[in-house]
């Protein structure tokens, strides 16, 4: 659907043209104006495709209107119509860049031919423009992708970026957005809908990696920090409310830039902050407010790490486990802290333990330690650290009586299988970490503790089902299962038949 403005000081004339447009089914949305000034004001505030105007009108005539409209937007097609014989007007109309000049009264064949040609031209031009814009967008997004992923951009491409982003003296704000997982591969459409809703469509979107993207904001209304922060918060609020999963994010907002050099400088600044910030937690960080310092740390974490180092020096497994737990808790509670500092500290603790223990699986542990530097999520980083420490503690304790610990674990299971017990329950009973108990039991018995407990429960259940005086629900509860449906399902997975079928087969 295109938009046409019909301008004539006589209502009958305007309605006559509108009647013909409707009669021939032209895809035109019609707006009326009684003089040139009224029409011009409308065109300044709306997107218009065709101006169909009379010549003689009060306030502003059609020829002056045509000249001003052409200066404002040369793509608007201008059709002038006037009384027969006013040749001088026709000549001036052509000088005013009109597409055509129609004489009153309008000949229907001539009107049809003209309108068909004009609409065909508009359609072709719009398609060509759309194609060029799409081609340009692809080209410039490719260059911007190279720039924002630290690839080499040559001087010709730098000039093209400048023309594309700043050619009209505009400025933009770079906004870096990072999620924990491959968010943009999965939810790019949802993200862009939210971005357009709250930031407007005056932006460039560049996906750098599956979980990282940049937005370049051109909307001047959002160049105020408070306003931009509020709108960004709304985007991530909607994402949390509408999408499932843990979509924690981190946003780093650069300062307003008006040259390519400034843009790339901000990109480096953002990358520096990105390397330091520990965790996501839906943070919005303004680069100008952030103090970057790789040595930034929390005093309590430093004190705990010294105590942990001392316990490693004397190879006290119980003390190592205690101080390591304190360290993990302190890191979890910390506010703004250098990620680089935490990564190096955790790595150094694993390395110090390896030097003391000289473990059999040294290569595996060092791979785990190196993996810390590839992580940003605090939860994943601390889990990797705890698992490595658990393996090392297990090997420290291996010098003790392993068979005694395994026997104690089996006795606990034998006595307490009637309860809803699991790894944490048993670990607490033997005063060891769950990570260590899991590692040690698997290494010594060849099966996981969880499977051992389940095997014990299922074996006991099978024997109890031989007593037909016991209801199946009683058997389930006696084996630590309050939910009979879950018990039935688990029993069938083990033995291929339900408890009822098993009893009937006896």
Residue pairs with C-beta under 8 A, 6 or more apart in sequence:
1 27
1 28
1 29
2 27
2 28
2 29
2 49
2 50
2 119
2 122
3 28
3 29
3 31
3 46
3 47
3 48
3 49
3 50
4 21
4 28
4 29
4 30
4 31
4 48
4 49
4 50
4 51
4 52
5 31
5 32
5 33
5 39
5 42
5 43
5 48
5 50
5 51
5 52
5 53
6 14
6 17
6 18
6 30
6 31
6 32
6 33
6 52
6 53
7 14
7 32
7 33
7 34
7 35
7 36
7 38
7 39
7 51
7 52
7 53
7 54
7 57
7 62
7 65
8 14
8 17
8 34
8 53
8 54
8 57
9 34
9 35
9 54
9 56
9 57
9 58
10 54
13 54
13 104
14 32
17 52
17 106
18 30
18 32
20 106
20 108
20 111
21 28
21 30
21 115
24 112
24 115
26 115
26 119
27 119
28 50
28 119
31 42
31 46
31 48
33 39
33 42
34 57
35 57
35 58
35 59
35 60
36 53
36 57
36 59
36 60
36 61
36 62
36 64
36 65
37 59
37 60
38 59
39 51
39 53
39 65
40 60
40 65
40 68
40 69
42 48
43 51
43 69
43 72
43 73
43 76
44 72
48 73
48 76
49 76
49 77
49 122
50 76
50 77
50 78
50 79
50 118
50 122
51 65
51 66
51 69
51 76
51 77
51 78
51 79
52 79
52 81
53 62
53 65
53 66
53 78
53 79
53 80
53 81
54 62
54 80
54 81
54 82
55 61
55 62
55 63
55 80
55 81
55 82
55 86
55 89
55 93
56 62
56 82
62 80
62 82
63 80
63 89
63 92
63 93
63 96
66 78
66 80
66 93
66 96
66 97
66 98
67 96
67 97
69 76
69 78
70 76
70 78
70 96
70 97
74 97
75 125
77 99
77 118
77 121
77 122
78 96
78 97
78 98
78 99
79 98
79 99
79 100
79 101
79 102
79 114
79 118
80 89
80 90
80 93
80 96
80 98
80 100
80 101
80 102
81 101
81 102
81 103
81 104
81 106
82 89
82 90
82 93
82 101
82 102
82 103
82 104
83 103
83 104
84 103
84 104
84 105
89 101
90 101
93 101
94 101
99 114
99 118
100 114
100 118
102 110
102 111
102 114
136 164
139 160
140 160
140 161
140 164
140 204
141 204
141 206
143 153
143 157
143 160
143 161
144 161
144 204
144 206
144 214
144 216
145 151
145 206
145 207
145 208
146 152
146 153
146 157
147 153
147 161
147 263
147 264
147 267
148 206
148 208
148 214
148 267
149 208
149 209
150 271
153 161
158 260
161 260
161 263
162 259
162 260
165 172
165 204
165 216
165 260
165 263
166 172
166 258
166 259
166 260
169 258
170 218
170 258
171 218
171 220
171 223
171 256
171 257
171 258
172 204
172 216
172 217
172 218
172 256
172 257
172 258
172 263
173 216
173 217
173 222
173 223
173 228
173 253
173 254
173 255
173 256
173 257
174 214
174 215
174 216
174 253
174 254
174 257
174 263
174 266
174 267
174 270
175 214
175 215
175 216
175 217
175 232
175 251
175 252
175 253
175 254
176 212
176 213
176 214
176 251
176 252
176 253
176 254
176 270
176 274
177 212
177 213
177 214
177 215
177 249
177 250
177 251
178 211
178 212
178 249
178 250
178 251
178 252
178 274
178 280
178 376
179 211
179 212
179 247
179 248
179 249
179 280
180 211
180 246
180 247
180 248
180 249
180 280
180 376
180 377
181 210
181 211
181 245
181 246
182 210
182 211
183 191
183 210
183 211
183 247
183 249
184 191
184 207
184 209
184 210
184 211
184 212
184 213
185 210
187 239
187 243
187 247
188 207
190 239
190 242
190 243
191 213
191 235
191 239
192 205
194 234
194 235
194 238
194 239
195 203
195 205
195 215
195 235
196 203
197 235
197 238
198 231
198 232
198 234
198 235
199 215
199 217
199 219
199 222
199 231
199 232
199 235
200 219
200 221
200 222
202 217
202 218
202 219
203 215
203 216
203 217
203 218
203 219
204 214
204 215
204 216
204 218
205 213
205 214
205 215
206 213
206 214
206 215
206 216
207 213
208 214
214 267
217 223
217 228
221 227
222 228
222 231
223 256
225 253
225 286
228 253
229 253
229 284
229 286
232 251
232 253
232 284
233 284
236 247
236 249
236 251
236 282
239 247
239 249
240 247
240 282
248 280
248 281
248 282
249 280
249 282
249 283
250 274
250 277
250 279
250 280
250 281
250 282
250 283
250 285
251 283
251 284
251 285
252 270
252 273
252 274
252 277
252 285
252 287
252 290
253 284
253 285
253 286
253 287
254 266
254 267
254 269
254 270
254 287
255 266
255 287
255 288
257 263
257 265
257 266
266 287
269 287
270 287
272 292
273 285
273 287
273 290
273 292
275 339
275 340
276 292
276 293
276 294
276 296
276 338
276 339
276 340
277 283
277 285
277 336
277 339
277 376
278 334
278 336
278 337
278 338
278 339
278 342
278 376
278 378
279 339
279 376
279 377
279 378
280 376
280 377
293 338
294 338
294 340
294 341
295 338
295 341
296 336
296 337
296 338
296 341
297 337
297 338
297 341
298 330
298 334
298 335
298 337
300 330
301 327
301 330
301 331
301 334
301 337
301 342
301 345
304 323
304 326
304 327
304 330
305 327
305 345
305 349
307 323
307 326
308 320
308 323
308 324
308 326
308 327
308 349
309 349
309 352
311 319
311 320
311 322
311 323
312 320
312 349
312 352
312 353
312 356
313 356
315 356
315 357
315 396
317 393
317 396
317 397
320 353
320 389
320 393
320 396
321 389
321 393
321 432
321 433
321 436
324 349
324 386
324 389
327 349
328 382
328 385
328 386
331 337
331 342
331 378
331 382
332 378
332 382
339 376
342 381
343 372
343 373
343 375
343 381
346 369
346 372
346 381
346 382
346 385
347 369
347 370
347 372
347 373
349 385
349 389
350 365
350 366
350 368
350 369
350 385
350 388
350 389
350 392
351 366
351 369
353 389
353 392
354 362
354 365
354 366
354 369
354 392
357 392
357 395
357 396
359 365
359 391
359 392
359 395
360 395
361 391
364 391
365 388
365 391
365 392
368 384
368 387
368 388
369 388
371 384
372 381
372 384
372 385
375 381
375 384
386 435
387 435
389 435
390 433
390 435
390 436
390 438
390 439
391 435
391 439
393 433
393 435
393 436
394 435
394 436
394 439
394 440
394 443
397 405
397 432
397 436
397 440
398 440
402 440
402 444
403 444
405 430
405 432
405 440
406 440
406 441
406 444
406 445
408 430
409 426
409 430
409 437
409 441
409 449
410 452
412 421
412 426
412 429
412 430
413 421
413 426
413 452
413 453
413 456
414 456
416 425
417 453
417 456
417 457
417 460
417 479
417 480
418 478
418 479
418 480
419 425
419 480
420 480
420 481
420 482
421 453
421 480
422 450
422 453
423 434
423 437
423 438
423 449
423 450
424 434
426 437
426 449
426 453
427 433
427 434
427 436
427 437
430 437
432 440
437 449
438 448
438 449
441 447
441 448
441 449
441 452
442 448
442 449
445 452
447 455
454 490
454 494
457 479
457 480
457 481
458 479
458 490
458 491
458 494
458 495
460 478
460 479
461 475
461 476
461 478
461 479
461 487
461 491
461 499
462 495
462 502
464 470
464 475
464 478
464 479
465 472
465 475
465 499
465 502
465 503
465 506
466 503
466 506
468 503
470 478
472 484
472 487
472 488
472 499
472 500
472 503
473 484
475 487
475 499
476 482
476 483
476 484
476 487
476 488
476 499
479 487
481 487
481 490
487 499
488 498
488 499
491 497
491 498
491 499
491 502
492 498
495 502
497 505
